[in-house]
Amino acid sequence: MKNYFILKVKYLVPFIILCISSSLFVTSCSNNYYEKRVTETPRPYWVDNPTAGIYIGISHKFPDEADARADAINDAKRQIIESLGGIIESEFVDEIVESSGKITTTDAFTRSRVKVISRNIIAVKPENIFVEKWHKQSGRYSTTLYQVYVVVPFSEVKHKIFMKELVNETYNLGNKRYKESMDLAFQGRIFLAIDQLMTVKDNISPLSDITGLAPSDLKEINSLKENIKAMIEEIKTGVRIEGKGDRQPAKLGAPLEEPLKLSVFWQKGNKRFPISGLKVDFKLIEGKATFTPNSLTGEGGVAFCEVRDISSAGKIEIEANVHFPEGYDIKQSRFIYHLLSENKVIVKIIETNLEKPVDISYLENTLLQQLTDKGFTAIENDIFSKISKSQIETGEPEYIAELVNDLNADLVLLGTVSSGQVNKIQEGFFFARARGVIRVFNIEKQKVVGNYIVEDKEAGNSEENAGTKAISKVSDQLVQKLLSEMGLY
């Protein structure tokens, strides 16, 4: 066991010595890194004490003196650009300096500002240059490095000249874009016009805050800014929608003679500029009808809605809703079409109470009152003065249409209502049953469009009174059912 331990130590000691030596070597190498200034001349006073209108560019350390000089000058240029207060977006500053003003961008205003900077700032030259030499040691390797300091003058006078040129350049471009935006608006492309006006406004607004320029130098740019602001508001508030086909006569079971039209346009003065490509939804808000629910405004700014069938005989209201792009705050986007019920109707009811004809029919009067209140025109029913109960309940539509051919009737409502089956419960208390039928004929289509039957009973203090009440009860239910089915409730 003892020999085994001695053997292990014998082979382990060289390994430990090797590890310690390697560690000392790495430590020695890592500790042998430093940079030392070898230029004996002290730095000039101006390095740390720049005066007004002077920018001190300081380079990084480079093995090549030419690279250090270029880096120092670029640093000074960068400072001048940044001193302009955000006129150039930060992501473009380095690219402008390093490429001498040649940058790739689709933004016309950035290109314009870069052009002015290239003429005024990129071309600046150093007034003084101071070069420092450094010795860099890294392990067994040593290098000579250069760090350069430059003085680049850019006086207040030059700054004002530059800023005035920048303002003029931006104004000229902004004014050009403003005119282009107006051309777009006159083509009805108002949302593209607003977007472009907003871009111009965003680019010229920072110039209003430039200090050091006389108010007269900024007069035009501020005037343009106000004009743009006013024009954006004028375009937004000048958008109009106009419905055509409103208050058309609507007949049950028939299409509208003319489609509903919705015009969307921008109005300036007495001139209209149609807006195309907008989605318009049409929806029914009262009554029943079959129609085209969706449309787009065409080149003339008009969307169409074809109403193919009027399914209710009362008031019809259809709403058009224009889908304007979000974020433009267009106030008017809806129009409601009110279609006028223009249905001529003939009503004939045969009414009997306990098998005795009634002189004035309760059901007929109630129907006429309700229908005329809903806009129907009642036509005299003399043509049906001799019609029988059987003909009312079983008559063919073609026969009814032939009878009223010369009366221009749209609808004919024929019906019967009668009471019977009286039960005496006790003295002064009777029950009677009643049955009512109404058939609705569409004359133009020569078809029955409604067939309603109601049976019920009611109590009264006499047989006749019980029959009258039963007839009234059944009549009221029939009228309610018919009006509901016709879309008049």
C-alpha positions as CSV (number, residue, x, y, z in Angstrom):
1,M,0.0,0.0,0.0
2,K,2.8,2.4,0.9
3,N,4.6,1.7,-2.4
4,Y,1.4,2.4,-4.3
5,F,1.2,5.8,-2.7
6,I,4.8,6.7,-3.5
7,L,4.2,5.6,-7.1
8,K,1.2,8.0,-7.4
9,V,3.0,10.9,-5.9
10,K,6.0,10.2,-8.3
11,Y,3.7,10.7,-11.3
12,L,1.5,13.4,-9.9
13,V,4.2,15.9,-9.0
14,P,5.3,16.6,-12.6
15,F,1.7,17.2,-13.6
16,I,1.2,19.7,-10.8
17,I,4.4,21.6,-11.7
18,L,3.2,21.7,-15.4
19,C,-0.2,23.2,-14.4
20,I,1.5,25.8,-12.1
21,S,3.9,26.8,-14.9
22,S,1.1,27.2,-17.4
23,S,-0.9,29.3,-15.0
24,L,2.1,31.6,-14.4
25,F,2.7,31.9,-18.1
26,V,-1.0,32.9,-18.8
27,T,-0.9,35.4,-15.9
28,S,2.4,36.8,-17.2
29,C,0.9,37.2,-20.6
30,S,-2.3,38.8,-19.4
31,N,-0.3,41.3,-17.2
32,N,1.9,42.2,-20.2
33,Y,-0.8,44.4,-21.9
34,Y,-0.7,48.2,-21.8
35,E,-0.8,51.4,-23.9
36,K,1.7,54.1,-23.4
37,R,1.7,57.6,-24.9
38,V,5.1,58.1,-26.5
39,T,4.6,61.6,-27.9
40,E,6.6,64.0,-25.7
41,T,4.8,67.1,-26.9
42,P,1.9,68.0,-24.6
43,R,-1.6,68.2,-26.0
44,P,-2.6,71.7,-27.2
45,Y,-4.7,73.9,-25.0
46,W,-7.6,73.9,-27.5
47,V,-8.2,70.1,-27.1
48,D,-10.0,70.6,-23.8
49,N,-11.0,74.2,-24.2
50,P,-12.9,74.7,-27.4
51,T,-14.2,78.2,-28.1
52,A,-17.5,79.2,-29.7
53,G,-17.9,78.0,-33.3
54,I,-15.1,75.5,-32.8
55,Y,-15.6,71.7,-32.8
56,I,-12.9,69.4,-31.6
57,G,-12.8,66.0,-33.3
58,I,-11.1,63.2,-31.4
59,S,-10.3,59.9,-33.2
60,H,-10.0,56.4,-31.9
61,K,-6.6,54.9,-31.9
62,F,-5.6,53.4,-35.3
63,P,-2.4,51.7,-36.5
64,D,-2.6,53.9,-39.6
65,E,-2.3,57.7,-39.1
66,A,-4.5,58.4,-42.1
67,D,-7.3,56.4,-40.6
68,A,-7.0,58.3,-37.3
69,R,-7.1,61.7,-39.2
70,A,-10.3,60.7,-41.1
71,D,-11.9,59.4,-37.9
72,A,-11.2,62.7,-36.0
73,I,-12.6,64.8,-38.8
74,N,-15.7,62.6,-39.0
75,D,-16.1,63.0,-35.2
76,A,-16.2,66.8,-35.6
77,K,-18.7,66.6,-38.5
78,R,-20.9,64.3,-36.4
79,Q,-20.9,66.9,-33.6
80,I,-21.8,69.7,-35.9
81,I,-24.8,67.7,-37.3
82,E,-26.0,66.7,-33.8
83,S,-25.8,70.3,-32.8
84,L,-28.6,71.1,-35.3
85,G,-31.1,69.7,-32.8
86,G,-32.7,66.7,-34.5
87,I,-33.0,68.1,-38.0
88,I,-31.4,64.8,-39.2
89,E,-32.7,61.5,-37.8
90,S,-30.1,59.9,-35.5
91,E,-29.9,56.7,-37.6
92,F,-28.7,58.6,-40.6
93,V,-26.0,60.7,-38.9
94,D,-23.2,58.0,-39.0
95,E,-24.2,57.0,-42.5
96,I,-24.0,60.6,-43.7
97,V,-20.6,61.2,-42.2
98,E,-19.0,58.0,-43.3
99,S,-20.4,58.1,-46.8
100,S,-19.8,61.8,-47.4
101,G,-23.6,62.5,-47.7
102,K,-24.4,59.6,-50.0
103,I,-27.2,57.7,-48.3
104,T,-30.0,55.4,-49.5
105,T,-33.4,56.6,-48.5
106,T,-36.8,56.9,-50.2
107,D,-37.7,59.9,-48.0
108,A,-37.5,63.1,-50.1
109,F,-37.1,65.4,-47.1
110,T,-34.2,63.4,-45.7
111,R,-32.5,63.4,-49.1
112,S,-33.1,67.2,-49.3
113,R,-31.5,67.8,-45.8
114,V,-28.6,65.5,-46.6
115,K,-27.9,67.5,-49.8
116,V,-27.7,70.7,-47.8
117,I,-25.5,69.1,-45.2
118,S,-23.2,67.7,-47.9
119,R,-22.7,71.2,-49.3
120,N,-22.1,72.9,-45.9
121,I,-20.9,70.4,-43.3
122,I,-19.5,67.4,-45.0
123,A,-17.0,69.6,-46.9
124,V,-15.6,71.3,-43.7
125,K,-11.8,71.2,-43.3
126,P,-9.7,71.1,-40.1
127,E,-7.9,74.3,-39.1
128,N,-5.4,72.6,-36.7
129,I,-4.3,69.0,-36.4
130,F,-2.5,67.3,-33.5
131,V,-1.2,63.8,-33.8
132,E,-0.4,61.6,-30.8
133,K,1.7,58.4,-31.1
134,W,1.0,55.5,-28.7
135,H,2.8,52.3,-27.9
136,K,0.6,49.3,-27.4
137,Q,2.0,46.1,-25.8
138,S,0.0,42.9,-25.9
139,G,2.0,40.0,-24.6
140,R,5.0,39.5,-26.9
141,Y,3.5,41.7,-29.5
142,S,3.8,45.5,-29.7
143,T,2.1,48.0,-32.0
144,T,2.4,51.8,-32.7
145,L,-1.0,53.5,-32.6
146,Y,-2.1,57.0,-33.7
147,Q,-4.7,59.2,-32.1
148,V,-5.6,62.5,-33.8
149,Y,-7.2,65.7,-32.6
150,V,-8.6,68.3,-35.0
151,V,-10.0,71.8,-34.8
152,V,-12.9,72.2,-37.2
153,P,-14.4,75.7,-37.3
154,F,-18.1,76.2,-38.0
155,S,-18.9,79.7,-36.9
156,E,-22.3,81.2,-36.0
157,V,-22.4,83.0,-39.2
158,K,-21.8,79.8,-41.2
159,H,-24.4,78.1,-39.0
160,K,-27.0,80.8,-39.8
161,I,-26.2,80.6,-43.5
162,F,-26.5,76.8,-43.4
163,M,-29.8,76.8,-41.5
164,K,-31.3,79.4,-43.8
165,E,-30.4,77.3,-46.8
166,L,-31.8,74.3,-45.0
167,V,-35.1,76.1,-44.3
168,N,-35.3,77.3,-47.9
169,E,-34.6,73.9,-49.3
170,T,-37.2,72.3,-47.0
171,Y,-39.8,75.0,-47.8
172,N,-39.3,74.5,-51.6
173,L,-39.8,70.8,-51.3
174,G,-42.7,71.1,-48.8
175,N,-44.4,73.6,-51.1
176,K,-44.0,71.2,-54.0
177,R,-45.4,68.4,-52.0
178,Y,-48.3,70.6,-50.9
179,K,-49.3,71.3,-54.5
180,E,-49.0,67.6,-55.3
181,S,-51.3,66.8,-52.4
182,M,-53.9,69.3,-53.7
183,D,-53.7,67.6,-57.1
184,L,-54.4,64.3,-55.4
185,A,-57.4,65.7,-53.5
186,F,-58.8,67.1,-56.8
187,Q,-58.6,63.5,-58.1
188,G,-60.7,62.3,-55.1
189,R,-57.6,60.6,-53.6
190,I,-58.1,62.5,-50.4
191,F,-56.7,60.0,-48.0
192,L,-53.4,59.9,-49.9
193,A,-53.5,63.7,-50.0
194,I,-54.0,63.9,-46.2
195,D,-51.1,61.4,-45.7
196,Q,-48.8,63.4,-47.8
197,L,-49.8,66.7,-46.1
198,M,-49.1,65.1,-42.7
199,T,-45.7,64.0,-43.9
200,V,-44.9,67.6,-45.1
201,K,-46.2,69.0,-41.8
202,D,-44.0,66.6,-39.7
203,N,-40.9,67.5,-41.7
204,I,-41.3,71.3,-41.6
205,S,-42.6,71.6,-38.1
206,P,-39.1,71.1,-36.4
207,L,-37.7,74.0,-38.5
208,S,-40.1,76.4,-36.7
209,D,-38.2,75.9,-33.5
210,I,-34.8,76.8,-35.0
211,T,-33.0,79.4,-32.9
212,G,-30.7,82.0,-34.2
213,L,-32.7,82.8,-37.4
214,A,-34.6,86.0,-37.8
215,P,-38.5,85.7,-37.9
216,S,-38.4,86.8,-41.5
217,D,-36.3,83.7,-42.4
218,L,-39.0,81.4,-41.0
219,K,-42.0,83.4,-42.2
220,E,-42.6,81.3,-45.3
221,I,-42.1,78.0,-43.5
222,N,-44.5,79.0,-40.8
223,S,-47.0,80.2,-43.3
224,L,-46.8,76.8,-45.2
225,K,-47.2,74.9,-42.0
226,E,-50.4,76.9,-41.2
227,N,-51.7,76.4,-44.7
228,I,-51.2,72.6,-44.4
229,K,-52.9,72.4,-41.1
230,A,-55.9,74.3,-42.4
231,M,-56.0,72.2,-45.6
232,I,-56.0,68.9,-43.7
233,E,-59.0,70.1,-41.7
234,E,-60.7,71.4,-44.8
235,I,-60.4,68.1,-46.6
236,K,-61.6,66.1,-43.6
237,T,-64.6,68.3,-43.0
238,G,-65.4,68.6,-46.7
239,V,-66.1,64.9,-47.2
240,R,-69.8,64.5,-48.0
241,I,-72.2,61.6,-48.7
242,E,-75.4,62.0,-50.6
243,G,-78.2,59.5,-51.1
244,K,-80.3,59.4,-54.3
245,G,-83.5,57.3,-54.6
246,D,-84.8,58.3,-51.2
247,R,-88.5,58.6,-50.8
248,Q,-89.2,56.3,-53.8
249,P,-92.6,54.7,-53.9
250,A,-92.4,51.1,-52.6
251,K,-95.0,48.5,-53.5
252,L,-95.4,45.2,-51.8
253,G,-94.0,42.3,-53.9
254,A,-92.3,44.6,-56.4
255,P,-88.8,45.9,-56.9
256,L,-87.9,49.6,-56.7
257,E,-88.0,51.3,-60.0
258,E,-84.6,52.8,-59.5
259,P,-81.6,51.5,-57.5
260,L,-80.6,53.4,-54.4
261,K,-77.4,55.4,-55.0
262,L,-74.9,56.7,-52.5
263,S,-72.4,59.4,-53.7
264,V,-69.2,60.0,-51.7
265,F,-67.2,63.1,-52.6
266,W,-65.0,65.9,-51.3
267,Q,-66.6,69.3,-51.8
268,K,-64.5,72.4,-52.1
269,G,-66.6,75.5,-52.7
270,N,-69.3,74.5,-55.3
271,K,-67.1,71.8,-56.9
272,R,-67.3,68.1,-56.1
273,F,-64.5,65.6,-56.4
274,P,-65.8,61.9,-56.3
275,I,-64.0,59.4,-54.0
276,S,-63.7,55.9,-55.4
277,G,-62.9,52.5,-53.9
278,L,-64.8,52.9,-50.6
279,K,-66.8,50.0,-49.3
280,V,-70.5,50.7,-48.6
281,D,-72.8,48.5,-46.6
282,F,-76.6,48.7,-46.9
283,K,-78.7,47.3,-44.2
284,L,-82.5,47.2,-43.4
285,I,-83.5,49.1,-40.3
286,E,-87.3,48.9,-40.8
287,G,-89.6,46.8,-42.9
288,K,-88.8,43.8,-45.1
289,A,-87.0,43.8,-48.5
290,T,-84.5,41.9,-50.5
291,F,-81.6,44.0,-51.8
292,T,-77.8,44.1,-52.5
293,P,-76.1,44.5,-49.1
294,N,-72.6,45.5,-50.2
295,S,-71.1,47.8,-52.9
296,L,-68.0,49.9,-53.7
297,T,-67.9,53.4,-54.9
298,G,-66.9,53.5,-58.5
299,E,-64.9,56.1,-60.5
300,G,-67.8,58.5,-60.1
301,G,-67.8,58.0,-56.3
302,V,-71.2,56.2,-56.5
303,A,-72.3,52.9,-54.8
304,F,-75.5,51.2,-55.9
305,C,-78.1,49.1,-54.0
306,E,-80.6,47.2,-56.0
307,V,-83.8,46.6,-54.1
308,R,-85.3,43.5,-55.8
309,D,-88.3,42.8,-53.8
310,I,-90.4,44.7,-51.2
311,S,-91.7,42.1,-48.7
312,S,-93.6,44.4,-46.4
313,A,-96.3,47.0,-47.3
314,G,-95.4,49.7,-44.7
315,K,-92.5,52.0,-44.2
316,I,-89.2,50.8,-45.5
317,E,-85.9,52.2,-44.2
318,I,-82.5,51.2,-45.5
319,E,-79.2,52.5,-44.1
320,A,-76.0,53.0,-46.1
321,N,-72.8,53.0,-44.1
322,V,-69.5,54.1,-45.7
323,H,-66.3,52.4,-44.5
324,F,-63.8,55.2,-44.4
325,P,-60.2,54.3,-43.5
326,E,-59.4,54.6,-39.8
327,G,-57.6,57.5,-38.3
328,Y,-59.1,60.3,-40.6
329,D,-62.0,61.3,-38.4
330,I,-64.6,61.7,-41.1
331,K,-67.8,62.9,-39.4
332,Q,-70.5,61.9,-41.9
333,S,-70.6,58.2,-42.8
334,R,-74.3,57.2,-42.9
335,F,-77.3,57.9,-44.9
336,I,-80.9,56.6,-44.3
337,Y,-83.3,56.0,-47.2
338,H,-87.0,56.4,-46.4
339,L,-89.1,54.5,-49.0
340,L,-92.7,55.6,-49.3
341,S,-95.4,53.0,-49.1
342,E,-97.5,53.5,-52.2
343,N,-100.0,50.7,-52.1
344,K,-103.6,51.0,-53.2
345,V,-105.8,48.6,-51.4
346,I,-109.3,47.4,-51.6
347,V,-110.8,45.9,-48.4
348,K,-114.0,43.8,-48.4
349,I,-115.2,41.9,-45.4
350,I,-118.5,40.0,-45.0
351,E,-119.4,40.1,-41.4
352,T,-122.4,38.3,-39.7
353,N,-123.4,38.1,-36.1
354,L,-125.4,35.0,-35.2
355,E,-126.1,34.6,-39.0
356,K,-127.4,38.2,-39.3
357,P,-125.5,40.5,-41.7
358,V,-123.8,43.5,-39.9
359,D,-124.4,46.9,-41.5
360,I,-121.0,48.3,-40.5
361,S,-118.2,45.7,-40.4
362,Y,-115.9,46.1,-37.3
363,L,-113.1,44.1,-39.0
364,E,-113.3,46.1,-42.3
365,N,-113.3,49.4,-40.5
366,T,-110.4,48.4,-38.3
367,L,-108.3,47.2,-41.3
368,L,-109.0,50.4,-43.3
369,Q,-108.0,52.6,-40.4
370,Q,-104.8,50.7,-39.7
371,L,-103.8,50.5,-43.4
372,T,-104.5,54.2,-44.2
373,D,-102.5,55.1,-41.1
374,K,-99.6,53.2,-42.5
375,G,-99.7,55.1,-45.8
376,F,-102.1,52.9,-47.9
377,T,-104.6,54.5,-50.3
378,A,-108.0,52.9,-49.9
379,I,-110.1,52.3,-53.0
380,E,-113.9,51.8,-52.9
381,N,-115.0,48.2,-52.7
382,D,-118.2,48.5,-54.7
383,I,-116.8,46.0,-57.2
384,F,-117.2,43.3,-54.5
385,S,-120.7,44.3,-53.4
386,K,-122.2,41.1,-54.7
387,I,-119.3,38.7,-53.9
388,S,-120.2,35.7,-51.8
389,K,-118.6,34.3,-48.7
390,S,-117.6,31.2,-50.7
391,Q,-115.9,33.3,-53.4
392,I,-114.0,35.2,-50.8
393,E,-112.7,32.1,-49.1
394,T,-112.0,30.1,-52.3
395,G,-111.7,32.6,-55.1
396,E,-108.7,32.2,-57.5
397,P,-106.2,35.1,-57.7
398,E,-106.7,35.4,-61.5
399,Y,-110.4,35.9,-61.0
400,I,-109.9,38.6,-58.3
401,A,-107.3,40.3,-60.5
402,E,-109.6,40.4,-63.4
403,L,-112.4,42.0,-61.3
404,V,-110.1,44.9,-60.2
405,N,-108.2,45.2,-63.5
406,D,-109.3,48.8,-64.1
407,L,-109.0,50.1,-60.5
408,N,-105.1,50.1,-60.3
409,A,-105.3,48.3,-57.0
410,D,-102.1,46.8,-55.7
411,L,-103.6,44.6,-52.9
412,V,-107.0,43.3,-52.3
413,L,-108.0,42.1,-48.8
414,L,-111.0,39.9,-48.8
415,G,-112.4,38.3,-45.6
416,T,-115.2,36.9,-43.6
417,V,-116.0,37.0,-39.9
418,S,-119.0,35.4,-38.2
419,S,-120.2,34.4,-34.7
420,G,-122.2,31.4,-33.6
421,Q,-122.3,28.4,-31.2
422,V,-123.7,30.5,-28.4
423,N,-123.8,28.8,-24.9
424,K,-125.9,30.1,-22.1
425,I,-124.1,29.7,-18.8
426,Q,-126.7,31.4,-16.7
427,E,-129.1,34.2,-17.0
428,G,-127.3,37.2,-18.4
429,F,-124.0,35.3,-19.1
430,F,-123.4,33.8,-22.5
431,F,-120.4,32.6,-24.5
432,A,-120.2,32.9,-28.3
433,R,-117.5,31.6,-30.7
434,A,-116.3,33.5,-33.7
435,R,-114.2,32.7,-36.8
436,G,-112.4,35.1,-39.1
437,V,-110.6,34.7,-42.4
438,I,-108.6,37.2,-44.4
439,R,-107.0,36.6,-47.8
440,V,-104.4,39.0,-49.2
441,F,-104.2,39.1,-53.1
442,N,-101.2,40.7,-54.9
443,I,-102.8,41.9,-58.1
444,E,-99.6,42.4,-60.1
445,K,-98.4,38.9,-59.4
446,Q,-101.9,37.4,-59.3
447,K,-101.2,35.3,-56.3
448,V,-102.3,35.0,-52.7
449,V,-99.6,36.5,-50.5
450,G,-101.3,36.1,-47.1
451,N,-104.0,33.8,-45.7
452,Y,-105.0,34.2,-42.1
453,I,-107.5,32.4,-39.9
454,V,-108.4,33.0,-36.3
455,E,-111.0,31.4,-34.0
456,D,-111.9,32.4,-30.5
457,K,-114.7,32.9,-28.0
458,E,-115.9,35.7,-25.8
459,A,-118.6,36.2,-23.1
460,G,-121.4,38.8,-23.1
461,N,-124.6,39.6,-21.2
462,S,-126.8,38.4,-24.2
463,E,-126.4,36.2,-27.1
464,E,-126.0,39.1,-29.5
465,N,-123.6,40.9,-27.2
466,A,-121.5,37.8,-26.8
467,G,-121.3,37.4,-30.6
468,T,-120.4,41.0,-31.1
469,K,-117.6,40.7,-28.5
470,A,-116.3,37.5,-30.0
471,I,-116.2,39.1,-33.5
472,S,-114.3,42.1,-32.1
473,K,-111.8,39.8,-30.4
474,V,-111.2,37.7,-33.5
475,S,-111.0,40.8,-35.7
476,D,-108.4,42.4,-33.5
477,Q,-106.2,39.3,-33.6
478,L,-106.6,39.0,-37.3
479,V,-105.5,42.6,-37.9
480,Q,-102.5,42.3,-35.6
481,K,-101.4,39.1,-37.3
482,L,-101.8,40.5,-40.8
483,L,-100.0,43.8,-40.0
484,S,-97.2,41.8,-38.4
485,E,-96.8,39.5,-41.3
486,M,-96.8,42.5,-43.7
487,G,-94.1,44.2,-41.8
488,L,-96.3,47.1,-40.6
489,Y,-95.5,46.7,-36.9
